[in-house]
Amino acid sequence: MNGKLLPTVFITGTLVSFAVLGAMTANSLAAIHASRTPPLTESVIAGKALWAARNCNDCHTILGIGGYFAPELTKVADRRDAAWLQGFLVRPAVAKPGTTMPDQRLTEADAQALVAFFEWVRRIDTNDWPPAPMGSAAAPATSSEGAMLFQRKGCSACHMAAGLGASGPGPDLTHIGGTPYDALPNTPEFLSRWLDDPQAVKPGTLMPRTPLSAAERDALVEYLVSLK
């Protein structure tokens, strides 16, 4: 090969390499977008813009970014249904008396957009991040799944159990398995009905309805009855 062909070979090889690399990158990004990130909608975009405009990250962490003064919200739509979230965002103190969340003067449309954003974030494949908190060491091994659900579903934001969680506004559940609270039964059957629909069991209760599958409800009941 003479010296005149070397620049041509080098340039051609470089261009082909860049073309292949570009095609592989585009294919990888398309695969990631298609399989791990749900599609964007106008409501999601509006909610994200509102999240940024109100500086929500100053207090809350989402997808690993933000502050630690208030709860982490990456999977908040797993813990609360849309109706509860919208009510809380519009009137925090009414939905959760004693909350430190300031009233952001949000409209119903604002709240709906934020909830759409939370739902979009919830559906992102984050490789099981954030990790589920470890359950209480005091809980038996047979109810460890329920102990983790107690944390993951946000129960500890209102209740104390085995030394973990908040001191209110909900009751301390550390001994709920052995001591009924507020003259309510503490049988597995009653606790299951309570977790399924608190308002149907006790109209006017502050306890929100938490989205739970039948298996999750059973695991939580097993955990609660183990707390003696």
N, C-alpha and C positions, 0 to 999 in steps of 0.2 A: 504494500500500500504506500503510495507516494504521499509526500507532505501536503499536497494540495487537497487530498481527500479527507485528511484527518479532521479539519474544522467542520466539514459537512457531516461526517459520521458522528462527531461529538454533539453537534447541534441537533441533528435528527434524533439521536438517542435520548438526549435531554428532553426534547419536546414529547417524544413518545412516552417517556417515563412520567412526565407531568400529566399527560393525558390519562394514562392508566391510573395514576394516583388520584386525579380528580374524579374519575368515574367511580373508583372504589369508595371514595369519601362520600360522594353523592348517594351511592347505593346504601352505605351504612347509615347516613343521616335519615334517608327515607325509611329504612327499616326501623330505626329507633322511633321516629315520629309516628309510624304506623302502628307499632306494637306497644309502645310504652307511654305515649302521650295522647290523651283524648283530643278530639277536634275542638278548636276555639269557636266560640259563638260571640255574638255582639254583647250578650249579657255577661259572659265571662270577662271579656275585654273591659267592659264598663266597671265590673267589680274589681278587677285588678287595678284600674286607674284610680278608683275610689280608695282602695287599700293604700296605694302610694300617696295619694293626696292628703289623706287623714293621718299619715305617719303611723299606721298601725304597727309597723315593724319596730317602733321605739319600745313597745311593751311586749309584743308577741313575736314568736319565732314561727316561720313557715318555710318548709323545705330547707331547713338548716340556716336560714338567714333571719336575724332579728334579735330582739331583746329577751330577757328572761324574767321580767317583772311579772308578766301575766302568762296564762297557759299557752303551751305549744299547740298550734292549730292545723298542722299538716293533715291530720285525720279527724278534724272536729266533726265533719259530716258523717263519720261513722258513729260518733258518740251521741249526736243530737239530730233530731229530724228537722226538716226545713221549716216547719211551722214554728217550732220552739226557737230556732236560730233567728228567724225574722222578728219574732216578738222580742227577743232579748236585744237585738241590735237597735230596734226602735225605742224600747223602754227597758233598759237594763235593770233598773231597780225594781220594776214591777215583776219582771220575769224571775229575778233572783234577788230577793231582799238581802241587803247587806253587802252586795257586790261592790268591789272597788272600781269597776268599769265605769268610766265617765259617760254621760249622755252625749253622744256625738251629733244630736239633732238630725238624725237620718230620716229620710222619707221612706215610705213603704217600697218605692221603686229602688231607692238606694240599698235597702236591706235585701231585696230580691236579687239585685246584682251581686252583692257580696256573697250571698248564699250560693249563687251560681258559680262564683269563683271558688268557694270552698269545696263545692261538689266536684269541680274540675280538678282541683289539686288532689282531692281524695282519690281520684281515679288514676292518677299518675302511678306507674309502676316504679316504686322507689326501692325495690329489692328489700322489702320489709323494714324500711326505715320510716319513722323512728322506731327503735326496738321497743317491744313491750316491757314496761317496768317489771322488775322482779316482784313476786308476791311476798307477803309477809312470812318471815321465818316461823312465826307461830302457827301458821296454817298447816294442816296435815297434807301429806303429799297427794292424797286423793283429791284434794280441792285446789291444787296449785293452779289449774287452768282458770278456775273461778276467781282466784286471788288476782291473777294477771288481768282478767276481764274487768275486775273491780277498778283497777287503775286505768286500763285502756279505754273503758267506756265513760270515764269521767266521774264515776261514783265518788271518788276520793276528793273531788272538788267541793262536795257538800257534806260528806260523812267521814268520820274517823272509824277505822277498823284495825284492831290489833296494833295500835300505836302509829298507824299511817293514815294521812289524810287531813282534812280540814275539821275544825271544831264546830262547824255550822255552815249554812242554816239547817241542815238535816241532823237527825239524832246520831249520837255515837252508837255504832253497831258492833262494838268490840265483844259484847256478850249477847248479841241478838239470838244466837242459837239456844241459849239457856234461859234468857229473860225476855219475855214479850215486851214490846214498846208500845206505850200509849193504849194499853188494853186491847191491842190487836193481836190476833193469833200469830204464832211464829212457826207454824207447821209448814212443811215443804209445799203442801197444796196451796195454802194461803199465800206464801211468799211468791210462788209461781204466778198466781193470779195478780198479785200486787205489781210484780215486775212487768207483766204483760200490759196492764192498763191501770195505773194508780188512781186516775180520776173516777173510773168505774167502781172501784172499791171504796174510795173515800173522796166524794166530790169536794172540790175546793182545796185539796192538798197542794202544797208547793212542789211536790215531787213530779218532775216532768216525765213524759213517756219516752223511754230510751229505746231506739231501734235494736231489737235482739232477735236472733234466730232461736228456734226451739232448743237447739243444742247449747247455745250461749246462755239462755235462761236457765236451763237445767244445771249448767256448771256454776252459775252464780248462786243458785239456790243451795247447791251442795256446799259451796263455800260459806254461805251465810249460816246454815244450820251447824257448821263445824265450829263456829265462833261461840264458845261457852264462857 
